[in-house]
Amino acid sequence: MLPSSRAPIVNQLVVYKVGSADEVYGKTGIAHFLEHMMFKGTGTVGPTEFSRTVSKNGGRDNAYTSFDTTGYYQTVAPDRLEMVMRMEADRMANLRLTEKELIPERQVVLEERRMRIDNSPAALLGEAVQEQLYGRHKPYGMPISGYIDDVKKLNIHDLAAFYAKWYMPNNAILIVAGDTTADQVRKLAEKHYGPIAARKVDPRRRPGEGASDLPQRVTRADARVAEPRWSRYYLAPSYHKGESQYAYALQVLARLLGGGETSRLWKALVVERKVALSAWASYSPSSLGLTSFDLGVHPASGTPMVEVESAVGGLLGKLLDDGVTAEEVERAQNQLLAAAIYSQDSLQSGPRIYGGALGVGGTVADIDAWPQRIGAVTPAAVVAAARHVWRADGLVTSVLTPQEGMR
Amino acid sequence: MRQLLRFLAALVVAVSGLPAAAGAVDIKTISTPLGIKAWLVQDKSAPAVSLSFSFAGGTASDPEGQLGVTTLMAALLSDGAGTLTSQAFRQRQEDAAASVGFSASLDRLGGSLRVLSANREEGFELLRLALTQPRFDSDMIDQRRAQTIAAINQASQRPASVAARTLMETEFAGHPYANDPDGTPDDLRKLTQQTLKQRAAALLIRNGLVIAAVGDIEEADLARLLDRTFGTLPTGTPPALPPEWNPPTKARTVVVERPVPQSTALLALPGVARDDPDWYAALIMNHVLGGGGQQSRLFTEVREKRGLAYGASSSLRVYKRAALLVMSTASANERVAEALRVVKAELARLRVDGPTEQEIADAKTYLAGALALSLDSSGAIAGLLHSMQVDGLAPDHLTKRAALIAAVKIDDVRRLARRLLRDEALTTVVVGKPVGIASDPL
């Protein structure tokens, strides 16, 4: 429960500890398809009635599927919290899956995939990178929305089995933010979610290593690309898999290396050498399995990819050889903490942060300790983390270019 | 620096456990000794101050041969000021956990400041420098120009961007609103430091300036900081408004071929001006047709019943000299003609039969509550206060809004639907390789 009374609204988020990475090859896309079908009614709520009721009551709702978690959320006035809790609890236990609703929704799911992935060369390349980095048909190596051939074959029984296996109160986290009290939330949650029986839930498994044949290079030359991109993805530990002691230093590293226009990559490539139009680095430690430390460059017109790649290689090598200064570490820490403060200003982001962390096994104590742990990162720890992650046999390089003769 | 780090770390924890403080939106109007006017919502639950402001005149008044000058100038305002180079200016913002930014729309030059209340003096000082002493260093001009041209190139390949651009070009042919706010590569290459400085001098004036502030700040402190920041800007005459817009008089379909599996479609009709007496009827009609989310007719008919698209929606767009009602969807090339047929059938059904009493009632409840839902951050509240002023509304509008929505009658919506939803005014843009749809000849 995250109290805030700045506006007369509350936000309910239910996160299930299941995602696309809990699927098997041949049945991919279930987690996401089921997320869509969760809006198609129960014994007592008709198809499409869930969202209609929320809207009719002046609220909004939606849902998302990721590799590790699936979330359902509504924003409503405080006096409608019980209504959305009753409906969310209802579809946790009583979902009605019918052929009549499944058939058109399959087309919706495929259109969503066309929009997000197939219409975008960068997204198609991103899927290829995931496959190369984590391994073909491995949990993170398969697309979240599933392979098209799998999605076309999924039936009611597949979805029902997945629902029965993962959707239960003891595999869910309830987060309520906004203008209400912990007592009220507890009372309502016990009333609506309390009666649903807990069941045995299978442990989730993620591999402790990435693909076996790294390094890899993935190139996509596409007539639909106007501007080239160079990217690099290093396998990296998360909070919960691999050498997780590096997870905090890696956040500081990503920030000072490629977080914004004062970062090392931007200053060197965009400002000083003028070989790039932008450059970035990112790292997200909240995952059940391994994650990746990513860098990317948008080369300036006329800069060959090999020059970009060697320039980045030089900068990474320099960081490992010469280290980082206490001052730049501190600036990166300040930026991370400032971003966290500003994100707390929005009612949406609190539940998202807690849901993302708790859904993969983090604790409230971990979230509370985050500022101190980020603040405790030293320059030596940053370099040690970089050395651990930037390994020649643990990476995928990707290149996106316009098709020959198209530019 | 270490001190800032400790302070920030303490704040991250403090804010998450903060007790209830602010309640409903209470707008104060400020008039400073130097005559700067602003609206303020004090909110002590946030350890920050958010400012949203804008100047009259936007990209639609870019001079001939200088298309893109306003957007490029806006980007460069926060790229170095006074004695600070771009890098130094950014560093100062980071050290204060502050951010200063500018952007241009068709009608206005907008800006924002976000700063921790503890660092507000520094935040406003950086904003003052950006507004009064922007540098326009030549290396930054080159960098931003190259980035803008690359962004234009990239947008020319993204189906949704191509559709949006083509819709504006078609609907506003011959009017300045047809121009890309980012400009054209040819004009961008010709822009000089001098033309950028002239543009800044023409737009950064007190006449037409609108300011909204939200956060942990006292009225007197805000007044003092506003005078220091905006008080020395010159007075002058904002750029002339673009000419009146004459909406297209016949229906037209434009297909832009792109090698993608899914076609993106946008449909537009002349819409409703913000000061039109039927504005609230239009909000309700749009909600019934395709606004708000998963309850609308377009969503139900295109997605729920037929699985033709992931999204199908409509929205009202308002500009100073024009207004549009825009419908949007995207469907596999083979099925997009069917999706468009369904969208057009829904426009006709709403025009002929009107909405039901139940739909009107549901739309009213949603619209009454929806505004509160969007006010979930300081920036969002500042944005609302800013747009209310641009729209010429009074501070007490928020207390009257529910009554204005409640007063709309079903006949108002029926009449409006008959006025707006006319086949002969419909512009259709499809980007992809749509099967069975072709461009109309000009």
Interface residues (C-beta under 8 A of the other chain):
Chain A: L2 P3 S4 S5 R6 A7 P8 I9 F39 P47 T48 S51 R52 S55 K56 N57 G58 G59 R60 D61 N62 T75 V76 A77 I103 P104 E105 R106 Q107 V108 L110 E111 E112 R114 M115 D118 N119 S120 D179 A223 R224 V225 A226 E227 G260 E261 T262 K267 V270 V271 K274 L277 S278 H298 A300 S301 E327 E330 R331 Q333 N334 Q335 L337 A338 A340 I341 Y342 Q344 D345 S346 L347 Q348 G350 D368 W370 P371 Q372 I374 G375
Chain B: M1 R2 L4 L5 R6 L8 A9 A10 L11 V12 V13 V15 S16 L18 P19 A20 A21 A22 G23 A24 D43 S45 A46 P47 A48 S86 Q87 R90 Q91 E94 D95 A97 R114 L116 D139 Q143 A146 Q147 A150 N153 Q154 S156 Q157 R158 P159 R258 P259 V260 P261 Q262 T264 G292 G293 Q294 Q295 T300 R303 E304 K305 R306 G307 L308 A309 Y310 G311 A330 S331 A332 D362 T365 Y366 A368 G369 A370 A372 L373 L375 D376 S377 S378 G379 A380
